[in-house]
Structures are given as C-alpha cells and as structure tokens.
Amino acid sequence: MSNIFTIDQLECSYDNGKSTALLIENVDIQKGKLIFVLGKSGIGKSTMLEALGLMTNTISNKENKVFFHNDTEKIPLDTLWTKNNLSEFRSQFYSFIFQSNNLMDNFSAGENMAFGLLLTGKAMQESKSYIEKIMLDIDLPVELFDRNIQSLSGGQRQRLAFVRAITAPFKVMFCDEPTGNLDKIVSYKLLNVLKNKISENQQTAIIVSHNIDLAISFADEIFTIVPDSKYNGYLSNEMIYKKVNDHWVDSQGNAIENPQNKLLQTIQ
C-alpha cells in the first residue's frame, strides 16, 4: 500500500522557531487508513494536524522533511507556504472537521452539507440524493435538509459538518475531536460511515481524539504522542500501534492483549 505522507525528522515550532513543540521522525501515513492520534492535552496532537493540514506554518526545519504523495508527484509540504496555490491545494486534496462546526448561517442545512459537492459542479438534486443516504446512516432526519441551521441542535450541526466534510472530494480528511458533542451510539455510526468510505476510496483520515475506546474500535493505526525531555511532544514509528486481523500489535508485531491499558500507559 502506498503512502499519502512520508515524514522524516519533522520539527514543529511556535514563536518563530524558539521552541520545538513537536518532533515526528520516521513515520509513514498510508492511503486507505483511518489514523487516530492520542496523547495528553497540550502534547502536540493539534500541532501535528495543523502542520500536515497546512493550517499553520509551524514546520520549522525547512528542509523537505515531510512529503505529500499525489498520484503523479511527491510534494514537499513546506514549499507550499511560499507559493500562491496553498488554498487551491487544500481545497483539492484536503477536507476538515473541527469541534466548532464552521457552518454558514445564511445557508440551509442542505446547502451547508452539499457545499463541497456543489463546488465540483454537481447539481443540487443529485447532491441531495447522495447526502440523504448519509444522513440516514448517522441518525440525521432527512426532513432537516431544508431547515435553517439556527433551528438545529448542537449535535445536529456537528453531524451536518461531518456530512459536508465526508462528501467533499479529498485525499486526506483532518478531524479534531469530530465526535466531541455526540453520544456514543451516534459517534460509532459516524465513524463507521467514515471508515467504510476511506477504505472503499483509498482516502485517508487523521483524527485527533481523547477517546481511546473509539480509537480501538475504528482505527487502523493509533499514533501515540508522548512527552520528551527535549521536545514537548515526540512521535516515532515505535509509538505506533496497528490493527492486524482485528488484533492490535506494537511496532515489532507483538500482540497487545489489553490495548486500552497499553494506550493508557503509553500516553500518561
């Protein structure tokens, strides 16, 4: 299976590079995988998401340390900050879900959900048929399609944002606590839809979360960011756990009998 990202000694910093918030070394992120990123609060999970998602220019060692693999080329991420097509790149290859849903108040629920599809030239009626199938899968009544979003609950809005993100064209979806406002049953349905979609289309999803149970249930790989004496957060291949034939193994391929305890011990 081919990579979507190749990372080698990536340093992410704030304050003009005065302090390194996160070091990632020797990590490959493959296409078709659902990745969960776990770690204590403030350890660098969102920093990783922001750097790879080109949301903030925190890549401090500008020496082509992280590459995005398109179908035809290998692109150094840090070079995109010096070009004029950064927004175009994100809209072409990326999709995002955050706890703050960033919906457009002047659009109906359906227009919000169909936004990415409409930008590709699809007609509203065609988009609506596709979206309504997903709405049913995540317990979102289809009659909400034409409603004003101001009349919807926080949980419903969160699911609208999910539908908008998952139906837009993307190679990588970046998610920051996408189920934080949802109950367990709806969260599981949402992640099930996402997992099936990325597997079928060889897309990739990277999810920052504090929910270990969701990670164990749905992730193909779990990245654990840990404290380090030199860096605030540290991630290497040795801190990645993989699901093989429905069983979790460590970086050496050793079976993990109790993955929840193992993860808790790793990230504490």
C-alpha positions as CSV (number, residue, x, y, z in Angstrom):
1,M,0.0,0.0,0.0
2,S,1.3,3.4,-1.0
3,N,1.9,6.4,1.3
4,I,0.0,9.7,1.4
5,F,2.6,11.3,3.7
6,T,6.2,10.5,4.4
7,I,7.7,12.2,7.4
8,D,11.4,12.3,8.4
9,Q,12.6,14.3,11.4
10,L,9.8,16.9,11.2
11,E,10.1,19.7,13.8
12,C,7.1,21.9,14.5
13,S,7.6,25.1,16.5
14,Y,5.9,28.3,17.5
15,D,7.3,31.7,18.5
16,N,9.5,31.9,15.3
17,G,11.2,28.6,16.0
18,K,12.3,29.4,19.5
19,S,10.9,26.2,21.0
20,T,10.1,22.9,19.3
21,A,6.6,21.9,20.2
22,L,6.7,18.5,18.4
23,L,9.2,16.2,16.8
24,I,8.0,13.5,14.4
25,E,10.5,11.1,12.9
26,N,10.4,8.2,10.5
27,V,6.6,8.0,10.2
28,D,4.7,6.9,7.1
29,I,1.0,7.5,6.7
30,Q,-0.7,5.2,4.2
31,K,-3.6,5.7,1.9
32,G,-6.8,4.0,2.8
33,K,-6.1,4.2,6.6
34,L,-8.0,5.6,9.5
35,I,-5.5,7.1,11.9
36,F,-6.2,8.1,15.5
37,V,-3.7,10.4,17.2
38,L,-3.8,10.1,21.0
39,G,-1.9,11.9,23.8
40,K,-2.2,14.1,26.8
41,S,-3.7,17.6,26.4
42,G,-1.1,20.1,25.1
43,I,1.3,17.3,23.9
44,G,1.1,18.4,20.2
45,K,-1.8,16.5,18.7
46,S,-3.4,19.5,17.1
47,T,0.1,20.8,16.2
48,M,0.6,17.7,14.1
49,L,-2.9,18.2,12.5
50,E,-2.2,21.9,11.7
51,A,1.2,21.2,10.2
52,L,0.1,18.4,7.9
53,G,-3.1,20.1,7.1
54,L,-1.3,23.4,6.2
55,M,-3.4,25.3,8.7
56,T,-0.5,27.0,10.4
57,N,3.1,27.4,9.2
58,T,4.8,25.6,12.1
59,I,7.2,23.5,10.1
60,S,10.5,24.9,11.5
61,N,13.1,22.7,9.8
62,K,12.5,23.8,6.2
63,E,14.5,21.0,4.5
64,N,11.8,18.9,2.8
65,K,11.2,16.7,5.8
66,V,7.5,15.9,5.1
67,F,6.1,14.9,1.7
68,F,2.6,14.7,0.4
69,H,2.2,12.0,-2.3
70,N,-0.2,12.9,-5.1
71,D,-0.9,10.4,-7.8
72,T,1.8,11.8,-10.0
73,E,4.2,13.6,-7.8
74,K,5.9,13.9,-4.4
75,I,5.3,17.4,-2.9
76,P,7.4,18.9,0.0
77,L,4.8,20.4,2.3
78,D,7.0,23.3,3.5
79,T,7.4,24.6,-0.1
80,L,3.6,25.2,-0.4
81,W,3.8,28.1,2.0
82,T,5.9,30.1,-0.4
83,K,3.6,29.5,-3.4
84,N,0.3,31.2,-4.2
85,N,-1.7,28.0,-4.6
86,L,-1.9,27.0,-0.9
87,S,-5.7,27.5,-0.7
88,E,-6.1,25.6,-4.0
89,F,-4.1,22.7,-2.7
90,R,-6.1,22.4,0.4
91,S,-9.4,22.6,-1.4
92,Q,-8.2,20.0,-4.0
93,F,-6.8,17.4,-1.6
94,Y,-8.0,18.1,2.0
95,S,-11.2,18.1,4.0
96,F,-11.6,19.2,7.6
97,I,-13.9,18.6,10.6
98,F,-13.5,20.5,13.9
99,Q,-15.4,20.7,17.1
100,S,-16.5,24.2,16.0
101,N,-18.6,23.2,13.0
102,N,-18.0,26.4,11.0
103,L,-21.4,26.2,9.3
104,M,-22.7,29.1,7.2
105,D,-25.7,30.7,8.9
106,N,-27.1,32.1,5.7
107,F,-27.2,28.7,4.1
108,S,-29.8,26.0,4.8
109,A,-28.8,22.7,6.3
110,G,-28.8,21.1,2.9
111,E,-26.8,23.8,1.3
112,N,-24.2,23.5,4.0
113,M,-23.9,19.8,3.6
114,A,-23.8,20.0,-0.2
115,F,-21.3,22.8,-0.3
116,G,-18.3,20.7,-1.4
117,L,-20.3,18.8,-4.0
118,L,-21.7,21.9,-5.5
119,L,-18.2,23.4,-5.9
120,T,-17.4,20.4,-8.1
121,G,-20.3,21.2,-10.4
122,K,-22.8,18.6,-9.2
123,A,-26.4,19.7,-9.3
124,M,-28.3,20.2,-6.0
125,Q,-30.8,17.4,-6.7
126,E,-28.0,14.9,-7.4
127,S,-26.2,16.0,-4.3
128,K,-29.3,15.8,-2.2
129,S,-29.9,12.2,-3.0
130,Y,-26.4,11.2,-2.1
131,I,-26.5,13.3,1.1
132,E,-29.8,11.9,2.3
133,K,-28.4,8.4,2.3
134,I,-25.6,9.5,4.6
135,M,-28.0,11.4,6.8
136,L,-30.0,8.3,7.5
137,D,-26.8,6.4,8.4
138,I,-25.9,8.9,11.1
139,D,-29.4,9.4,12.6
140,L,-30.0,12.8,11.0
141,P,-33.6,13.1,9.8
142,V,-33.8,13.9,6.1
143,E,-36.5,16.5,6.7
144,L,-33.8,18.7,8.2
145,F,-32.3,19.2,4.7
146,D,-34.3,22.4,4.0
147,R,-34.2,23.7,7.5
148,N,-32.4,26.8,8.7
149,I,-29.4,25.7,10.8
150,Q,-30.3,28.2,13.5
151,S,-33.2,25.8,14.5
152,L,-30.9,22.8,14.8
153,S,-29.3,21.4,18.0
154,G,-25.5,21.4,18.5
155,G,-25.3,17.6,17.9
156,Q,-27.3,18.0,14.6
157,R,-25.0,20.8,13.5
158,Q,-21.9,18.6,14.3
159,R,-23.4,15.9,12.0
160,L,-24.1,18.5,9.3
161,A,-20.4,19.4,9.4
162,F,-19.4,15.7,9.1
163,V,-21.6,15.2,6.1
164,R,-20.2,18.3,4.4
165,A,-16.6,17.1,5.0
166,I,-17.1,13.5,4.0
167,T,-19.0,14.3,0.8
168,A,-16.4,16.8,-0.5
169,P,-13.7,15.5,-2.7
170,F,-10.5,14.8,-0.7
171,K,-7.4,12.7,-0.4
172,V,-7.0,13.4,3.4
173,M,-9.5,14.3,6.0
174,F,-8.3,16.0,9.1
175,C,-10.5,15.7,12.2
176,D,-10.1,17.4,15.6
177,E,-12.5,15.7,18.1
178,P,-15.2,15.2,15.4
179,T,-17.5,13.4,17.8
180,G,-16.9,15.5,20.9
181,N,-20.5,16.7,21.0
182,L,-22.1,13.4,20.1
183,D,-23.4,10.5,22.2
184,K,-21.7,7.1,21.9
185,I,-24.2,5.5,19.5
186,V,-24.1,8.3,17.0
187,S,-20.3,8.6,17.3
188,Y,-20.0,4.9,16.4
189,K,-22.3,5.3,13.4
190,L,-20.4,8.4,12.2
191,L,-17.0,6.6,12.5
192,N,-18.4,3.6,10.7
193,V,-19.5,5.7,7.8
194,L,-16.1,7.4,7.6
195,K,-14.2,4.1,7.9
196,N,-16.1,2.5,5.1
197,K,-15.7,5.5,2.8
198,I,-12.0,5.9,3.1
199,S,-11.4,2.1,2.8
200,E,-13.5,2.0,-0.4
201,N,-11.9,5.1,-2.0
202,Q,-8.3,4.7,-0.7
203,Q,-8.6,8.0,1.1
204,T,-7.0,8.8,4.5
205,A,-8.4,10.2,7.7
206,I,-6.3,11.5,10.6
207,I,-8.3,12.0,13.8
208,V,-7.1,13.8,16.9
209,S,-9.0,12.5,19.9
210,H,-9.1,11.7,23.6
211,N,-11.5,8.8,23.1
212,I,-9.4,5.6,23.5
213,D,-12.5,3.4,23.0
214,L,-13.3,4.9,19.6
215,A,-9.7,4.6,18.6
216,I,-9.5,0.9,19.5
217,S,-12.8,0.2,17.7
218,F,-12.2,2.1,14.5
219,A,-8.6,3.0,13.9
220,D,-6.3,1.0,11.5
221,E,-3.4,2.6,13.3
222,I,-3.0,4.6,16.5
223,F,-0.3,7.2,16.8
224,T,0.7,8.0,20.4
225,I,2.4,11.3,21.1
226,V,4.5,11.2,24.3
227,P,6.4,13.7,26.4
228,D,10.2,14.0,25.8
229,S,13.0,15.6,27.7
230,K,14.0,17.8,24.8
231,Y,10.6,18.3,23.0
232,N,7.1,19.0,24.3
233,G,5.8,16.1,22.2
234,Y,7.5,13.2,20.4
235,L,6.3,10.7,17.8
236,S,8.2,8.0,16.1
237,N,7.4,4.6,14.4
238,E,8.0,2.9,17.8
239,M,4.9,4.7,19.2
240,I,2.5,3.5,16.5
241,Y,0.1,0.6,17.1
242,K,-1.5,-1.3,14.2
243,K,-4.6,-3.4,13.9
244,V,-3.8,-6.7,12.1
245,N,-6.6,-9.2,11.5
246,D,-8.7,-7.4,14.1
247,H,-5.9,-7.7,16.7
248,W,-3.7,-4.9,18.0
249,V,0.1,-5.2,17.7
250,D,3.0,-3.0,18.6
251,S,5.7,-1.7,16.2
252,Q,7.6,-5.0,16.5
253,G,4.5,-7.0,15.6
254,N,3.9,-8.3,19.1
255,A,0.3,-8.9,20.0
256,I,-1.2,-6.5,22.6
257,E,-3.5,-8.4,25.0
258,N,-5.2,-5.3,26.5
259,P,-4.9,-2.4,24.1
260,Q,-6.8,0.0,26.4
261,N,-4.3,-0.5,29.2
262,K,-1.4,-0.3,26.8
263,L,-2.5,3.0,25.4
264,L,-3.2,4.5,28.8
265,Q,0.3,3.5,30.0
266,T,1.9,5.0,26.8
267,I,0.2,8.4,26.8
268,Q,0.1,9.1,30.6
